[in-house]
Amino acid sequence: MPDPVDIFGLPLAGADPVSDDDLLAAYPWPEARAWVRAMMVTTLDGAAAGPDGLSGSVSSRADQRVFNTVRRDADAVLIGAGTLRAERYTPMRAKDADTERRASAGQRPAPIIAVCSGSLDLPWELPVWHESTCQPMVLTARGADPERLATAREHADVVVLDQVTPQAIIAALTERGLPRIVCEGGPGLLRNLVEAGLVDEADITVSPVFAGTEHSPSTKALPQVTSFHLAHVLYGEQTLMLRYLAEGEGR
Ligand SMILES: NC(=O)c1ccc[n+]([C@@H]2O[C@H](COP(=O)([O-])OP(=O)(O)OC[C@H]3O[C@@H](n4cnc5c(N)ncnc54)[C@H](OP(=O)(O)O)[C@@H]3O)[C@@H](O)[C@H]2O)c1
């Protein structure tokens, strides 16, 4: 019989609540290199979206607080086209509270939304394209439809890659001075980044709800399971906010 594994209980009451500054400090960015931080919410039954097909319906105020905090010091918010089509992102604007800190770190005033899309079939009517503080970026592939490419160029800073591979996406962002990357999904893009070994950190929220998985995209199996180790557990509003680091990451 192997030795039983140690299991620990968490105090679920009695601790002091964390401040916004504590929360920001709990999600540090390394100075020396690019860092890809994936942020996703999952339900108790493993759904990535609720009955309305959106992640917001399985999120909570606690999840949103962490989500918004983690974005504050990011250079880029990276999403797949499927997420933009479903979630219809709103403009990302600079916040007064972050202006000085971002400027002194040499960052742009607000994170840039970066959307990966081969098809360029994107919701161009969204205000996110023209009302964000920094112009959004679209990463696409050589061979994209010329008409759609022209439309994309009216709305975004378009980066044309040989192929929209995970390696090319992350290299394109870091070469443009955007090494602090929050990838907000969806599951398809995240799966491919994990397969490429490019996810340094997985910040996963477990929402205390069941939703059914009908509206959650399924992803192709990875060649092998990819392990992460637990860096912290936060909780609030019956919700767990887990911070996992890739094997070998010391932070
Ligand atoms: N639970 C959560 O936290 C969470 C977070 C985000 C999204 N969601 C939900 O997840 C769903 C969308 O997720 P999804 O997995 O279907 O889509 P996704 O990962 O957001 O987007 C996939 C699309 O990204 C583009 N793409 C370009 N390069 C890629 C690459 N190397 N790897 C993967 N994709 C690449 C392709 O766009 P083209 O088709 O344009 O070529 C592809 O179809 C929505 O229902 C959304 O509400 C949940």
The ligand as a Gaussian input file, in Angstrom:
#p B3LYP/6-31G(d) Opt

LIG

0 1
 N      -15.437000      29.996000     -18.785000
 C      -14.637000      30.932000     -19.221000
 O      -13.849000      31.498000     -18.470000
 C      -14.669000      31.312000     -20.686000
 C      -13.688000      32.148000     -21.172000
 C      -13.717000      32.466000     -22.518000
 C      -14.725000      31.955000     -23.337000
 N      -15.666000      31.168000     -22.797000
 C      -16.708000      30.598000     -23.652000
 O      -16.068000      29.730000     -24.565000
 C      -16.685000      29.810000     -25.843000
 C      -15.655000      30.206000     -26.890000
 O      -14.557000      29.347000     -26.774000
 P      -13.981000      28.534000     -28.027000
 O      -13.028000      27.553000     -27.482000
 O      -15.132000      28.073000     -28.837000
 O      -13.281000      29.680000     -28.876000
 P      -11.929000      30.520000     -28.677000
 O      -10.820000      29.683000     -28.162000
 O      -12.255000      31.789000     -27.980000
 O      -11.651000      30.907000     -30.197000
 C      -11.291000      29.942000     -31.143000
 C      -11.027000      30.681000     -32.426000
 O       -9.843000      31.428000     -32.273000
 C       -9.191000      31.538000     -33.536000
 N       -7.817000      31.044000     -33.456000
 C       -6.785000      31.565000     -34.150000
 N       -5.664000      30.939000     -33.864000
 C       -5.950000      29.985000     -32.998000
 C       -5.168000      29.001000     -32.347000
 N       -3.842000      28.902000     -32.562000
 N       -5.782000      28.151000     -31.514000
 C       -7.101000      28.265000     -31.285000
 N       -7.889000      29.194000     -31.859000
 C       -7.321000      30.047000     -32.721000
 C      -10.053000      30.774000     -34.523000
 O      -10.896000      31.791000     -35.022000
 P      -11.571000      31.861000     -36.440000
 O      -12.699000      30.876000     -36.333000
 O      -12.026000      33.261000     -36.588000
 O      -10.530000      31.453000     -37.445000
 C      -10.802000      29.804000     -33.631000
 O      -12.002000      29.383000     -34.199000
 C      -17.800000      30.800000     -25.702000
 O      -18.993000      30.093000     -25.424000
 C      -17.416000      31.624000     -24.507000
 O      -18.544000      32.141000     -23.880000
 C      -15.659000      30.805000     -21.484000

